[in-house]
Amino acid sequence: MKNSDRQYWKIIADEIVKAGYTYGVSREMVGNSLHYVVDARNGDGHRFVVHSDTKLGAFLALQKSLSTHDA
């Protein structure tokens, strides 16, 4: 993971928290590949779970899901 990628996912995570969501991140091995899972939820029962082969990719997918939901 490049240093710029590491910082960018943190920016997205901060935006998620500011929007009223809590989130968790996990990693899992699928075969020989590492996958990231990000799970976010808010107080009104909405929950979003995304998967990606990179941590940044998972946060970008979550950001897109949340922006589509909030639109």
N, C-alpha and C positions, 0 to 999 in steps of 0.2 A: 504494500500500500504506500503510495507516495505521500509525502508530508502534506501537500495541498489537499489531497483527498481526506486525510485525517481531520483537518481543520474544517472542511466543508460539511462533513456529516455532523459535526458539533454545532455548526450554525443552524442547520436544519432541525436538529434536536432542540435547540433553544426556541426556535419558532413554534415547534410542536407544543412545548410546555407553555409558552405564552398564549397559545390558542386554547388552553384549558385541557390538554391531554396529558396523560401519563404514558410512559412507554417502557418497554423492556427489550433487551437485545439478547439473542442466543445464537450460538454457532453449533452446527451439527455436521458430522461427516456423513456424506451420502456416497457410498462407494469410495472412490479415491479423491472426492472433491469436498471442499469445505463450503457450506452454505450458511448464510446469515438469515435470521428470522427476526423481524421487528414487529412487535405487537403494541398497538396504541389504543387507548380507550379514554372516554370522557365520562363526566358525571351523568349524562342522560342516556347511558346504555349503548352508545355507538362504540363499536370495536372494529379495528382494522388490523389485519395480519398480512404481511408481505414477506416474500422470500427472494433472495438474490444470491449470486455467487460472490458478491462483494458487499462490504458494509455500506459503502457509499451508494451502491446500486439499490440496496434495500431502503435506505433513507430517502433516496430520490423517488422510489416507487410509492413510499408512504406519503411523501409530500404531495405527489400527484393525486393519490387517492383522497387525501384530505381536502385538497383544493377543489376536486370534482364534487365531493360531498357538500362542501360549504357554499358552492356556487349557486 
